Amino acid sequence: MVAATNLNKSLDNALWREFDDLIAVSKPGEQELEFILEETLSAIEVGSINWPRIIEQMRDFSAAQAVRVAQDAAKRAILA
């Protein structure tokens, strides 16, 4: 069984005893966030993007949140 959560403090300690291995995945850094955004947006043409400004605003985002932001931006751009 594989399970994932970002709410480990909200779960009962007995649950953690059921798993043999725990792997902590840290939040992405600036370079990783930029890579995630660029890869997620690679299928569409993007204009001039101020990456440092965007990355600064996303400093505490998880990888999943970064992907979601990029996908939502792409959808809005396509619909516009």
C-alpha positions as CSV (number, residue, x, y, z in Angstrom):
1,M,0.0,0.0,0.0
2,V,1.2,3.5,-0.8
3,A,-0.3,6.6,0.9
4,A,0.5,10.2,0.6
5,T,-0.5,13.1,2.8
6,N,0.5,16.6,3.8
7,L,-1.6,16.4,7.0
8,N,0.6,14.0,9.0
9,K,0.1,16.0,12.2
10,S,-3.7,15.4,11.8
11,L,-3.4,11.7,11.6
12,D,-3.4,9.2,14.5
13,N,0.1,8.0,15.4
14,A,-1.2,4.4,15.2
15,L,-1.6,4.8,11.5
16,W,2.1,5.5,10.9
17,R,3.0,2.2,12.6
18,E,1.3,0.4,9.7
19,F,3.8,1.6,7.2
20,D,7.3,0.2,6.8
21,D,8.9,3.3,5.3
22,L,8.1,6.9,5.4
23,I,9.5,9.2,2.8
24,A,9.5,13.0,3.4
25,V,9.2,15.1,0.3
26,S,10.2,18.7,0.8
27,K,8.7,21.6,-1.0
28,P,10.4,22.6,-4.3
29,G,13.0,25.4,-4.3
30,E,13.1,28.3,-6.7
31,Q,14.8,26.4,-9.5
32,E,12.5,23.4,-9.1
33,L,9.4,25.6,-9.2
34,E,10.5,27.3,-12.4
35,F,11.2,23.9,-13.9
36,I,7.8,22.6,-12.9
37,L,6.1,25.7,-14.4
38,E,8.1,25.6,-17.6
39,E,7.4,21.9,-18.1
40,T,3.7,22.2,-17.4
41,L,3.4,25.1,-19.8
42,S,5.7,23.6,-22.5
43,A,2.8,22.5,-24.7
44,I,1.6,26.1,-25.2
45,E,3.3,29.2,-26.4
46,V,4.0,31.6,-23.6
47,G,5.1,35.2,-24.0
48,S,7.5,37.1,-21.9
49,I,7.2,35.9,-18.3
50,N,8.8,37.5,-15.3
51,W,9.8,34.1,-13.7
52,P,11.6,35.6,-10.6
53,R,8.4,37.6,-9.7
54,I,6.2,34.5,-10.1
55,I,8.5,32.2,-8.3
56,E,8.8,34.7,-5.4
57,Q,5.0,34.7,-5.0
58,M,5.0,30.8,-5.1
59,R,7.8,30.4,-2.6
60,D,5.9,28.1,-0.2
61,F,3.9,26.2,-2.8
62,S,4.1,22.4,-3.1
63,A,4.9,20.8,-6.5
64,A,1.3,19.9,-6.9
65,Q,0.2,23.4,-6.2
66,A,2.7,24.7,-8.8
67,V,1.3,22.3,-11.4
68,R,-2.2,23.4,-10.6
69,V,-1.3,27.1,-11.0
70,A,0.3,26.5,-14.3
71,Q,-2.6,24.4,-15.6
72,D,-5.1,27.0,-14.5
73,A,-3.1,29.7,-16.2
74,A,-2.9,27.7,-19.4
75,K,-6.7,27.1,-19.4
76,R,-7.4,30.8,-18.8
77,A,-5.0,31.8,-21.6
78,I,-6.6,29.3,-24.1
79,L,-10.1,30.4,-23.2
80,A,-9.2,34.1,-23.5
